[in-house]
């Protein structure tokens, strides 16, 4: 029985853990302090740990997934494990979840793994610094740059149903996204084909403007789409404004070529249809992680 330890047991970690447990041959452990997440982890067959317990277990795990947010000094998990790297299993697979925000604004151009990093936001700058730590020789990890993540419980459907959806349109704005199950399948592919220190963009095949997604979701629900709003009239928060300050298409060719991975849901249309199909089949993603 192999062991996955996830530090930062959130949406992606839950999808990976659930998939490995269902496939057999794996057990999953993860750090969380949320009572709701603790209950949900146990329900899926995963073992909740404290942060201290997870750091201890991480050294001997077969696979270690890190999605804990970085701070001003970089990744706190890297700092903790680097101090005791002689105890870390040398054959261990390590994956660090980063963001395509490290590329900054490309004005709609394509972002490849070799594209220079020019993050605009403080969050993106911290992720770039954390990436550098995990790519160093001390504890090399696989870096996964993730775009907009969506899936059951975290999609345009949920915003429409809660009446919180806004249809903000910025001319020329485009970005990439990926269904959470496709991210999990990419991580599993990397575990099977390790390449420590390698960087992968994980996204679907069809970048699209935000309004295309919300309007297609509304059509599937047979409900009117929210009226289109310009940036000036949308009253966006500072974080949302930073999101709309960036526009890029993200290329996934390296992950396809090196990991043998393909997104099962290659665009937002397929992804939204899959979410509705899962709802109708009663295969709900644990809501505590959405």
C-alpha positions as CSV (number, residue, x, y, z in Angstrom):
1,X,0.0,0.0,0.0
2,X,1.5,3.3,-1.1
3,X,0.9,6.6,0.8
4,X,0.0,10.0,-0.5
5,X,0.5,12.9,1.9
6,X,-1.1,16.2,0.9
7,X,-0.2,19.4,2.8
8,X,-2.9,21.9,1.9
9,X,-5.8,19.3,1.5
10,X,-8.0,21.4,-0.7
11,X,-10.0,20.9,-3.9
12,X,-7.3,19.4,-6.1
13,X,-5.8,17.3,-3.3
14,X,-9.3,15.9,-2.5
15,X,-9.8,14.9,-6.2
16,X,-6.3,13.3,-6.4
17,X,-6.8,11.4,-3.1
18,X,-10.3,10.2,-4.0
19,X,-9.1,8.9,-7.4
20,X,-6.1,7.1,-5.9
21,X,-8.2,5.5,-3.2
22,X,-10.8,4.4,-5.6
23,X,-8.2,2.9,-7.9
24,X,-6.8,0.8,-5.1
25,X,-3.3,0.4,-3.8
26,X,-3.1,3.8,-2.2
27,X,-4.0,5.4,1.1
28,X,-4.2,9.2,1.6
29,X,-3.4,11.5,4.4
30,X,-3.7,15.2,4.6
31,X,-3.3,18.3,6.8
32,X,-6.4,20.3,7.6
33,X,-7.8,22.2,10.6
34,X,-11.4,22.4,9.3
35,X,-13.9,20.2,11.1
36,X,-16.0,19.9,7.9
37,X,-13.0,18.8,5.9
38,X,-12.0,16.3,8.6
39,X,-15.4,14.7,8.3
40,X,-15.3,14.7,4.5
41,X,-11.8,13.2,4.4
42,X,-12.9,10.4,6.6
43,X,-15.9,9.8,4.5
44,X,-13.8,9.3,1.4
45,X,-11.3,7.1,3.2
46,X,-8.5,9.6,3.8
47,X,-6.8,10.2,7.1
48,X,-6.8,13.8,8.5
49,X,-3.6,15.0,10.1
50,X,-2.4,18.1,11.9
51,X,0.2,20.2,10.1
52,X,2.9,18.8,12.4
53,X,1.8,15.3,11.8
54,X,1.7,15.8,8.0
55,X,5.2,17.2,8.0
56,X,6.4,14.2,9.9
57,X,4.6,11.8,7.6
58,X,5.7,13.6,4.5
59,X,9.3,12.4,4.8
60,X,8.4,8.8,4.3
61,X,5.4,9.2,1.9
62,X,5.6,7.7,-1.5
63,X,4.0,10.8,-2.9
64,X,3.8,14.3,-1.5
65,X,1.5,17.0,-2.8
66,X,2.0,20.6,-1.7
67,X,-0.6,23.2,-2.2
68,X,-0.3,25.2,1.0
69,X,0.0,28.9,0.2
70,X,3.4,30.5,0.3
71,X,4.3,33.5,2.5
72,X,6.9,36.2,2.1
73,X,9.8,33.7,2.6
74,X,8.4,31.3,0.0
75,X,6.9,27.9,0.7
76,X,6.8,27.0,4.4
77,X,6.6,23.3,3.6
78,X,9.8,23.4,1.6
79,X,11.6,25.3,4.5
80,X,10.4,22.7,7.0
81,X,11.4,19.7,4.9
82,X,14.7,21.2,3.6
83,X,15.8,21.4,7.3
84,X,15.4,17.6,7.5
85,X,16.1,16.5,3.9
86,X,18.4,13.7,5.0
87,X,15.2,12.0,6.4
88,X,13.2,12.4,3.2
89,X,12.6,9.3,1.1
90,X,14.9,9.6,-1.9
91,X,12.4,7.9,-4.3
92,X,9.5,10.1,-3.2
93,X,7.4,11.8,-5.8
94,X,6.8,15.5,-5.0
95,X,4.3,17.8,-6.7
96,X,3.9,21.5,-6.1
97,X,0.7,23.3,-7.2
98,X,1.5,26.7,-8.6
99,X,-0.5,29.0,-10.8
100,X,-0.4,30.4,-14.3
101,X,-0.5,33.8,-12.6
102,X,3.3,33.6,-12.5
103,X,3.3,34.5,-16.2
104,X,1.5,37.8,-15.6
105,X,-0.2,39.5,-18.5
106,X,0.6,38.3,-22.0
107,X,-2.2,40.3,-23.7
108,X,-3.8,37.1,-25.0
109,X,-0.6,35.5,-26.2
110,X,0.4,31.8,-25.4
111,X,2.2,30.9,-22.2
112,X,4.6,28.0,-22.4
113,X,6.6,26.6,-19.6
114,X,9.7,28.4,-21.0
115,X,7.9,31.8,-21.0
116,X,9.6,34.3,-18.7
117,X,7.8,34.8,-15.3
118,X,6.5,38.3,-14.8
119,X,3.9,38.0,-12.1
120,X,1.8,41.1,-11.5
121,X,0.1,40.1,-8.3
122,X,1.7,39.6,-4.8
123,X,0.2,36.1,-4.9
124,X,1.9,35.3,-8.2
125,X,5.2,36.6,-7.0
126,X,5.1,34.4,-4.0
127,X,4.3,31.3,-6.1
128,X,7.2,32.1,-8.4
129,X,9.5,32.3,-5.4
130,X,8.2,29.0,-4.0
131,X,8.7,27.4,-7.4
132,X,12.3,28.3,-7.3
133,X,12.7,26.6,-4.0
134,X,11.1,23.4,-5.2
135,X,13.1,23.3,-8.4
136,X,16.4,23.7,-6.5
137,X,18.6,20.7,-5.9
138,X,17.7,20.3,-2.3
139,X,14.2,18.8,-2.7
140,X,13.3,18.9,-6.4
141,X,9.6,18.7,-7.1
142,X,7.3,18.7,-10.1
143,X,5.8,22.1,-10.7
144,X,2.2,22.2,-11.9
145,X,1.0,25.6,-13.1
146,X,-2.8,25.7,-12.8
147,X,-5.2,28.1,-14.4
148,X,-8.8,28.7,-13.4
149,X,-9.9,25.5,-11.6
150,X,-13.5,24.4,-11.8
151,X,-15.6,21.3,-11.2
152,X,-18.5,20.0,-9.1
153,X,-19.4,22.6,-6.4
154,X,-17.1,25.2,-7.9
155,X,-18.4,26.3,-11.3
156,X,-20.6,28.8,-13.1
157,X,-23.6,26.7,-12.2
158,X,-23.0,27.4,-8.5
159,X,-22.7,31.1,-9.1
160,X,-25.8,31.2,-11.2
161,X,-27.8,29.2,-8.6
162,X,-26.7,31.5,-5.8
163,X,-27.4,34.6,-7.8
164,X,-23.8,35.7,-7.3
165,X,-22.8,35.4,-10.9
166,X,-21.7,38.5,-12.7
167,X,-21.1,38.7,-16.5
168,X,-18.2,41.0,-16.7
169,X,-16.9,41.6,-20.2
170,X,-13.5,43.0,-21.0
171,X,-12.7,43.2,-24.7
172,X,-9.9,40.8,-25.7
173,X,-9.9,39.1,-22.3
174,X,-9.2,35.4,-22.5
175,X,-7.8,32.8,-20.1
176,X,-7.4,29.1,-19.6
177,X,-9.1,26.8,-17.2
178,X,-9.2,23.1,-16.2
179,X,-11.6,20.7,-14.7
180,X,-10.4,19.4,-11.3
181,X,-10.6,15.8,-12.4
182,X,-8.3,16.5,-15.3
183,X,-5.8,18.1,-13.0
184,X,-6.0,15.0,-10.8
185,X,-5.4,12.8,-13.8
186,X,-2.3,14.8,-14.8
187,X,-0.9,14.4,-11.3
188,X,-1.5,10.6,-11.4
189,X,0.3,10.6,-14.8
190,X,3.2,12.4,-13.3
191,X,3.4,9.9,-10.4
192,X,3.7,7.2,-13.0
193,X,6.3,9.1,-15.1
194,X,8.4,11.1,-12.6
195,X,10.7,13.9,-13.9
196,X,11.7,15.9,-10.7
197,X,12.2,19.6,-11.3
198,X,10.0,19.6,-14.4
199,X,7.4,22.3,-14.9
200,X,4.0,21.5,-16.5
201,X,1.1,23.7,-17.5
202,X,-2.1,21.8,-16.8
203,X,-5.1,23.2,-18.6
204,X,-7.8,22.3,-21.1
205,X,-7.4,22.8,-24.9
206,X,-9.7,25.8,-25.4
207,X,-9.0,29.1,-23.7
208,X,-12.1,31.3,-23.7
209,X,-13.4,34.6,-22.4
210,X,-15.3,34.5,-19.1
211,X,-18.6,35.5,-20.6
212,X,-18.6,32.5,-22.9
213,X,-18.6,30.2,-19.8
214,X,-21.2,31.9,-17.8
215,X,-23.6,32.3,-20.7
216,X,-23.2,28.6,-21.8
217,X,-23.8,27.5,-18.2
218,X,-27.0,29.6,-18.1
219,X,-28.2,28.0,-21.3
220,X,-27.7,24.5,-19.9
221,X,-29.7,25.5,-16.8
222,X,-32.3,27.1,-19.1
223,X,-32.1,30.3,-17.1
224,X,-31.3,33.9,-18.3
225,X,-27.6,34.8,-18.3
226,X,-26.7,37.8,-16.1
227,X,-26.6,41.1,-18.1
228,X,-23.2,41.9,-19.5
229,X,-21.2,44.5,-17.5
230,X,-18.1,46.5,-18.4
231,X,-15.2,46.6,-15.9
232,X,-16.0,50.2,-14.9
233,X,-19.6,49.3,-13.8
234,X,-18.9,45.9,-12.2
235,X,-17.6,47.2,-8.9
236,X,-14.9,44.5,-8.6
237,X,-12.8,43.8,-5.6
238,X,-9.1,44.5,-5.8
239,X,-8.3,40.8,-6.2
240,X,-10.9,40.5,-9.0
241,X,-9.5,43.5,-10.7
242,X,-6.0,41.9,-10.7
243,X,-7.6,38.8,-12.4
244,X,-9.0,40.9,-15.2
245,X,-5.6,42.7,-15.6
246,X,-4.2,39.5,-17.0
247,X,-5.0,37.9,-20.3
248,X,-3.3,34.8,-21.8
249,X,-3.7,31.4,-23.4
250,X,-1.9,28.6,-21.7
251,X,-0.3,25.8,-23.7
252,X,-0.4,22.2,-22.4
253,X,1.7,20.4,-25.1
254,X,4.5,19.5,-22.8
255,X,2.2,17.6,-20.4
256,X,0.7,15.7,-23.3
257,X,4.1,14.8,-24.8
258,X,5.9,13.8,-21.6
259,X,3.1,12.5,-19.4
260,X,0.9,10.9,-22.0
261,X,-1.9,13.0,-20.5
262,X,-4.9,14.3,-22.3
263,X,-7.7,16.3,-20.7
264,X,-10.8,14.1,-20.7
265,X,-12.8,17.3,-20.8
266,X,-11.0,19.4,-23.4
267,X,-13.1,22.6,-23.1
268,X,-15.5,24.3,-20.8
269,X,-18.5,22.9,-22.7
270,X,-17.5,19.3,-22.0
271,X,-16.6,20.2,-18.5
272,X,-20.0,21.8,-17.7
273,X,-21.9,18.9,-19.3
274,X,-19.8,16.5,-17.1
275,X,-20.7,18.4,-13.9
276,X,-24.4,18.2,-14.7
277,X,-24.0,14.5,-15.5
278,X,-22.3,13.9,-12.2
279,X,-25.0,15.7,-10.3
280,X,-27.7,13.6,-12.0
281,X,-25.8,10.4,-11.2
282,X,-25.5,11.4,-7.6
283,X,-21.7,11.4,-7.7
284,X,-21.3,14.6,-5.8
285,X,-17.8,16.0,-5.0
286,X,-17.4,16.5,-1.3
287,X,-18.8,20.0,-0.7
288,X,-16.4,20.8,2.1
289,X,-13.6,21.1,-0.5
290,X,-15.4,23.1,-3.1
